[in-house]
Amino acid sequence: MSEWQLAETFRGTSGDVRWDSLGRPGRYPVVLLHGTPFSSYVWRALARALARDHQVFVWDMPGYGASEKSAGQDVSLAAQGKVFTELLAHWGLEEPLVVAHDFGGAVSLRAHLLHGVRYRALALVDPVALAPWGSPFFRLVGEHSEVFEQLPPALHRALVREYVSSASSPGLHPAVLDRLIEPWLGDLGQAAFYRQIAQADQAHTDEVQDRYGEIGIPTLVCWGQDDTWIPPARGRELAARIPGARLEPIAGAGHLVQEDAPAELTAALTAFLQQSR
């Protein structure tokens, strides 16, 4: 864990949020949002690359990574959208560049469309944005989370390891996979893993998906062409719904594009962000 640490803490409405920034203060800000069941760790390479020209803000959502995990915690999409809005105000960012992956895509879209948060530009990477979403496994766990919470730790670890592994097309390095599943282990982590799935509700994207035509900022949609979690056809549909959006297919990448094709994703996002400043 020593190679990626979040040094700062913000007290949000859903608990303590761990965050950090990279790059020189005062440079144009970029905010990175992770998905589920991940953390800001997936952005480590891109964050360091972007920090050459930007001040890059990274954070772990409540219930994820190094942020607070507690019984009864609200970690729903609705709650995360509110926390993100609070966090941007705490950072004093009025029109940042935003890059969001998976569940983080829905969080960024809700903050923009429902909470009036302004962005200079938005890049969405394999986002959760259009119905229907949720794999058969995801739906099964969501319907029976109280049963899964009682799995013996060894079985839980194996389940999470297999689930996270399936997000990659070429396969994850064992050390990276260990780091990705570590926050979900132990009593707190195991409960938090099933809590975030149990609270995932498609209604929270249904609220905004008919409003994507209102998005009036530069938008890039990147999509791993080997994504088995959310099919690439959703990327084409999403880009068609957002006025002027450009679709960037990423060959050879699954859902975890950051791990499968980091150079290709970094090149696409760097070019987009430079053009959008």
C-alpha positions in Angstrom: 0.0 0.0 0.0 3.0 2.3 0.4 3.1 3.3 -3.2 -0.4 4.9 -3.1 -1.5 6.8 0.0 -4.1 9.4 0.4 -2.9 11.9 3.0 -5.9 14.2 3.5 -9.4 13.7 5.1 -12.7 15.4 4.5 -15.7 14.9 6.7 -18.6 14.4 4.3 -22.3 13.5 4.9 -21.5 9.8 4.4 -18.4 9.7 6.5 -14.7 10.5 6.3 -13.3 10.7 2.8 -9.6 10.2 2.1 -8.2 12.3 -0.7 -5.0 13.8 -2.0 -3.7 16.0 -4.8 -0.7 15.6 -7.2 1.0 18.3 -9.2 1.6 22.0 -8.5 -1.2 23.9 -6.9 -2.7 26.6 -9.1 -2.4 24.5 -12.3 -5.7 23.7 -14.1 -7.5 21.1 -11.9 -8.4 17.6 -12.9 -10.6 15.4 -10.7 -10.6 11.6 -11.0 -13.5 9.4 -9.9 -13.1 5.7 -9.5 -15.8 3.0 -9.9 -16.9 -0.1 -8.0 -15.5 -2.2 -6.5 -12.3 -0.2 -6.9 -10.6 2.9 -5.4 -8.4 5.8 -6.5 -5.6 3.2 -6.7 -6.7 2.4 -10.3 -5.8 6.0 -11.3 -2.3 6.0 -9.9 -0.5 5.9 -13.3 -2.8 8.4 -15.0 -2.8 10.7 -12.0 1.0 10.9 -12.0 1.1 11.5 -15.8 -1.5 14.2 -15.7 0.2 15.9 -12.7 2.9 17.1 -15.1 0.5 19.8 -16.4 -2.4 19.8 -13.9 -3.2 19.7 -10.3 -4.9 16.3 -10.0 -7.3 15.5 -7.2 -8.0 11.9 -6.3 -10.4 10.5 -3.6 -11.8 7.2 -2.3 -15.6 7.4 -2.1 -17.2 6.7 1.3 -17.3 2.9 1.8 -14.4 2.3 -0.6 -10.6 2.1 -0.4 -9.1 4.0 2.5 -12.3 6.0 3.3 -14.7 5.3 6.1 -16.6 2.0 6.2 -19.3 1.7 8.8 -22.5 -0.1 9.5 -25.6 1.7 8.3 -23.5 3.9 6.0 -25.2 5.4 2.9 -23.0 4.6 0.0 -25.6 4.8 -2.7 -25.2 6.7 -6.0 -27.4 9.4 -4.6 -25.2 9.8 -1.5 -22.0 9.7 -3.5 -23.3 12.5 -5.8 -23.9 14.7 -2.8 -20.5 13.9 -1.3 -18.7 14.7 -4.6 -20.6 18.1 -4.7 -19.4 18.8 -1.1 -15.9 17.8 -1.9 -15.6 20.1 -4.9 -16.8 23.0 -2.7 -14.2 22.0 -0.1 -11.5 22.1 -2.7 -12.8 25.4 -4.1 -13.0 24.0 -7.6 -15.6 25.7 -9.7 -15.1 24.3 -13.2 -12.6 21.4 -13.1 -11.9 18.9 -15.7 -13.5 15.6 -14.6 -12.5 12.0 -15.5 -14.8 9.3 -14.2 -14.8 5.5 -14.5 -17.7 3.0 -14.0 -19.9 3.9 -11.0 -17.9 7.2 -10.8 -19.4 8.1 -14.1 -22.9 8.0 -12.7 -21.7 10.0 -9.7 -20.3 12.7 -11.9 -23.4 12.8 -14.1 -25.7 13.1 -11.1 -23.6 15.9 -9.6 -23.7 17.8 -12.9 -27.3 17.3 -13.8 -29.0 17.2 -10.4 -26.8 19.3 -8.2 -25.8 21.9 -10.7 -22.0 21.2 -10.5 -20.2 22.8 -13.4 -17.3 21.1 -15.2 -15.0 22.5 -17.9 -15.1 19.1 -19.6 -16.1 15.5 -18.8 -14.4 12.2 -19.8 -16.3 9.1 -19.1 -14.5 5.7 -19.0 -16.8 2.6 -19.3 -19.3 4.4 -17.1 -22.4 3.1 -15.4 -24.9 5.4 -17.2 -27.6 3.5 -19.1 -30.2 0.9 -18.0 -30.1 -2.0 -17.7 -26.9 -2.4 -15.6 -25.5 -4.9 -13.2 -24.2 -8.3 -14.1 -26.1 -11.5 -13.0 -23.6 -11.9 -10.2 -24.1 -8.3 -9.1 -27.9 -8.7 -9.1 -27.7 -12.0 -7.2 -25.5 -10.5 -4.5 -27.7 -7.4 -4.2 -30.8 -9.5 -3.7 -29.1 -11.7 -1.0 -26.4 -9.5 0.5 -27.3 -10.6 4.0 -26.4 -14.2 3.1 -23.2 -13.3 1.3 -22.1 -11.2 4.3 -21.9 -14.4 6.3 -19.5 -16.2 4.0 -16.3 -17.5 5.7 -13.5 -15.1 5.1 -11.6 -17.5 2.8 -14.6 -18.0 0.6 -15.3 -14.3 0.5 -11.7 -13.5 -0.5 -11.9 -16.0 -3.3 -15.2 -14.6 -4.5 -14.0 -11.0 -4.5 -10.7 -12.0 -6.2 -12.5 -13.8 -9.0 -15.0 -10.9 -9.4 -12.3 -8.2 -9.6 -10.2 -10.4 -12.0 -13.1 -10.5 -14.4 -12.9 -6.7 -15.0 -9.6 -7.2 -16.9 -9.3 -8.7 -20.4 -5.6 -9.7 -20.4 -5.5 -10.4 -16.7 -4.2 -8.4 -13.7 -0.7 -8.6 -12.2 -1.1 -10.6 -8.9 0.3 -7.7 -6.9 -2.2 -5.3 -8.4 -5.1 -7.7 -7.8 -4.0 -8.1 -4.2 -4.0 -4.3 -3.8 -7.5 -4.0 -5.4 -9.1 -6.6 -3.1 -7.4 -5.6 0.1 -9.9 -2.9 1.2 -12.7 -5.5 1.0 -11.1 -8.0 3.4 -11.5 -8.3 7.2 -14.8 -7.7 9.0 -15.2 -4.1 8.0 -14.2 -4.7 4.4 -16.4 -7.7 3.9 -19.4 -6.0 5.2 -18.6 -2.9 3.1 -18.3 -5.0 -0.1 -21.8 -6.3 0.2 -23.2 -3.1 1.5 -22.2 -1.1 -1.6 -23.8 -3.8 -3.9 -27.0 -4.0 -1.8 -27.4 -0.2 -2.2 -26.8 -0.1 -5.9 -30.1 1.0 -7.5 -30.7 1.5 -11.2 -33.3 4.2 -10.2 -30.3 6.5 -9.6 -29.3 6.4 -13.2 -32.9 6.3 -14.5 -33.2 9.8 -12.9 -30.6 11.3 -15.2 -30.3 9.2 -18.4 -33.1 11.1 -20.2 -31.3 14.3 -19.5 -28.0 13.5 -21.2 -29.1 15.7 -24.1 -28.7 18.7 -21.7 -25.0 18.2 -21.3 -23.3 21.1 -23.1 -19.7 20.7 -22.2 -16.9 18.9 -24.2 -17.4 15.2 -23.5 -15.3 12.2 -24.3 -16.5 8.6 -23.9 -13.7 6.0 -23.7 -14.6 2.3 -23.8 -12.6 -0.9 -23.5 -13.6 -3.0 -26.5 -13.3 -6.2 -24.6 -15.4 -5.0 -21.7 -17.6 -8.0 -20.4 -19.1 -6.0 -17.6 -20.7 -3.3 -19.7 -20.8 -4.0 -23.4 -19.2 -1.5 -25.8 -22.5 -1.0 -27.5 -23.5 1.1 -24.4 -20.6 3.4 -25.2 -21.9 4.0 -28.6 -25.4 4.7 -27.3 -24.1 7.0 -24.6 -22.0 9.0 -27.0 -25.0 9.4 -29.3 -27.1 10.8 -26.4 -24.6 13.5 -25.4 -24.5 16.4 -27.9 -21.1 16.6 -29.5 -19.6 13.7 -27.5 -16.7 11.8 -29.1 -16.3 8.0 -28.6 -12.8 6.6 -28.1 -12.7 2.8 -28.4 -9.7 1.3 -26.5 -8.6 -2.0 -28.2 -7.5 -4.9 -26.1 -9.0 -3.5 -22.8 -11.7 -4.9 -20.6 -13.7 -2.9 -18.1 -10.6 -1.9 -16.1 -9.1 0.1 -19.0 -6.7 1.9 -16.6 -4.9 -1.5 -15.9 -5.4 -3.1 -19.3 -4.3 -0.2 -21.6 -2.8 2.5 -19.5 -0.7 4.1 -22.2 -3.6 4.2 -24.7 -6.0 5.7 -22.1 -3.5 8.2 -20.9 -2.8 9.4 -24.5 -6.6 9.8 -25.2 -7.3 11.6 -22.0 -4.3 13.8 -22.1 -5.2 15.0 -25.6 -8.8 15.6 -24.7 -8.0 17.5 -21.5 -5.4 19.7 -23.3 -8.0 20.6 -26.0 -10.6 21.3 -23.3 -8.7 23.7 -21.1 
